Amino acid sequence: MEKTRCTEADDQTLAPVLSGSAVISAQPLYSNAGSSGKNGPQPELRGATLSVSALSGMTPEWLDRALECHSARVVLGRVQASANDPFWLPDSSVDIDVRPAKDSFDVAVSAYSADDARKILDRATAFARTKPAPPAK
C-alpha cells in the first residue's frame, strides 16, 4: 500500500495533524456490536474519534489516505511517530475512517481488540492535550 498509494508530501502536509496543533479534541468511539444484555446491545469501546480542524485544500478522502499512509510508514519504520500518535499501534492494525463535520473532520481510529481500543483511546486523549508551544516573538 505504501508504495502504490502514498506520496512523499503526505507527512509534510499532515504536519499540523501529526503535531497535534490541528487536533481539537478526542472522544471514545463505541459500537453496539458487542453482546446483548437484558436491555439490548451493550456499547463496546472500539477506539477514539479525533476532531481535526479542516485545513486548506484538505478533503476527507485525502486525509483518510494520508493518515493510512502515515500509519503504514510508521509500521515499516520509514518515519518516526510521536509517543502518543493515535494513528498506529505497534504489532497491531488500526482502521481509520474520516468523515466531514461542520468546520472540521471526525477521524475515527478503531482497533480489533478491546486492549488495542483502550490503547488508541489513551493515546488519542494524550495526543489531543499535547499542543506545540507557540512560536517565540
N, C-alpha and C positions, 0 to 999 in steps of 0.2 A: 504494500500500500504506500509506504513512504516514498518509494522510487517512482511510482506511477501517478500519484495524486497530490504530491506536496511540492511546493516551490521554496526556494531559499528565502524569499521575502516573508513567508508566513510568520516566523517567530519575531522578526523585526516589527512587522505591522501589529502583531499581538502584544507588543511590549507593555502597553497600558493595562491590558488584561492580566498578563503574566506577572506584572509587578504588583498587582492589586489596586492600582490607582483608579482603574475603571470599574472596580467591583463595588457595588453599592451595599449589598447585603447577602447573607446566606441563610437559608431556611432548610429544615429537614424535608426530605422527599419521601412520601409514603405511598403505598399502593394497597388496595384491598384484595390482593391476590392470595393473601395468607389463608390459613384455615378458618373455617366458620365457627363462631361461638354461638351461644344461645341467642344473641342479638344480631346475628348476621356476620358477614365477613369482618374480620379484625384488621385494622391497619397494620402494615408491616413496613419498617424502615427500609428504604431502598438506596438512600444516599443523600444528596443535597441538591437544592436548586439555588444557584447564584444569580442575583440580579446584576447585570452588567450594563453600564452606560453605552448607549449607541454612539459609535464613533463615525466620523465622516466616511461615507462610501462603504461601510460595513453592512452586509446583509446577513440574515440568519443562516443561510446556506453556506456562505463563505466562512462565517465564524465557526460553524459546526465542523466543516472540513479542516479549518486551520487548527482548531483545538484537538481534533483527532490526529492530525499530523504531528502536533507538538507531543502528544501522548506517545505516539509511535517512536519519535526521535529520542525521547527520554528513555523509553524501554530499550531501544537499540544502543543507548549510550552516546548518541551523537550530540546531545545538548544536556546541560545541567539544569535541573529543576530546583526551585526554592524548596526549603524544608517542608512547607505546608502546601505545596502545589496540589490542589484537589483534582486536577485533570488527569492523574495517573496514579497507579499503585504498583509498588514493586511486586513481582511474582503474581500478578493478577491482571485481569482485564476490566476496563470500565466502559460503560456505554454513555455517550454524550449526545444529547438532543437539545437543539437550540430553537426557541420559539420567540417570535416578536412579542414585545409588551408595548405599553404606550410610548415611552421615550427611552426604552431600554430593551434588553434581551433577557429572557429567562433561560439559563443554561442548566439543564438537568443532567447531573452526573450520577449514574446509578451503578450498583455492583451486583454481583451474582450470589453473594452470601451475606448473612446478617453481620458477620465480623467485618467484612470489607465495607459494607454500607456504613457502619459506625466509624470506620477509619476515614471514609470520604467526608462524612459529616463533621468529624473533629477537625480535619484538615481545612475544610471549607470555612468553618466558623473562625478558626485562627487566621486563615488567609484573608477573610473579609475584614478582620480587625486590623490587619497589617497594612498601613499606608506609608508610602515612601515619604521621607521628610521633604518639605517644600524647598525649592532652590534658595540658596543664600542670596541676600540682596546686596 
